[in-house]
Amino acid sequence: MLAEFIQWPDETQVFFCYEKYQIIETRWDVFVRNWKCFLFFDDGPILISPKQKQAIMFEQNGQYKLGVRG
């Protein structure tokens, strides 16, 4: 389901927001390869891209929420 929702090019710039003032800037392909390392911060982090409309919020129980920014 996640792979169908997010079909970004590898070089897409993404921001992984894991606390109010803590944001990691990387590329989509780096996040995909290393997602377990990013999800070490499991208190509701959000992944967004400034040039894409989709967003993902990860939950502590392993689930995630998909959304579209307006």
C-alpha positions in Angstrom: 0.0 0.0 0.0 2.8 2.4 0.9 4.7 1.6 -2.4 1.5 2.4 -4.4 0.9 5.7 -2.5 4.5 7.0 -2.8 6.0 6.7 -6.2 8.7 9.4 -6.0 11.9 9.5 -8.0 15.0 8.4 -6.1 16.4 11.9 -6.1 13.3 13.4 -4.5 14.2 15.7 -1.5 12.5 14.6 1.7 12.3 15.8 5.2 12.0 13.4 8.1 10.4 15.4 11.0 10.9 13.5 14.3 10.5 16.3 16.9 9.2 19.8 16.9 12.6 21.3 16.0 14.4 18.1 14.7 14.3 17.6 11.0 16.6 15.4 8.8 16.9 16.4 5.1 17.8 13.5 2.8 16.7 11.9 -0.5 13.9 9.4 -1.0 16.2 6.6 -2.0 18.4 7.0 1.1 15.3 6.9 3.3 14.0 3.7 1.6 17.4 2.0 2.0 17.7 3.0 5.7 14.1 3.3 6.9 14.8 1.3 10.1 17.5 3.7 11.2 15.1 6.7 10.7 12.3 5.0 12.6 14.4 4.7 15.7 12.5 8.0 16.5 9.1 6.4 16.8 7.1 9.2 18.5 4.9 10.1 15.5 7.5 11.2 13.0 6.3 12.6 9.7 8.0 12.2 6.2 7.2 14.9 3.7 8.7 16.3 0.4 8.4 19.9 -0.5 7.7 19.1 -4.1 5.2 16.2 -3.5 1.7 16.2 -2.0 1.9 12.9 -0.2 2.9 12.6 3.5 3.4 9.7 5.9 3.1 9.7 9.7 4.6 6.7 11.4 3.2 5.3 14.7 4.9 3.5 17.6 2.9 0.3 17.0 4.3 -0.1 13.5 1.3 1.3 11.6 1.4 4.4 9.5 -1.0 7.0 8.2 -1.0 8.2 4.6 -2.1 11.7 3.8 -2.1 14.4 1.1 -1.1 17.9 1.8 -3.4 20.6 0.5 
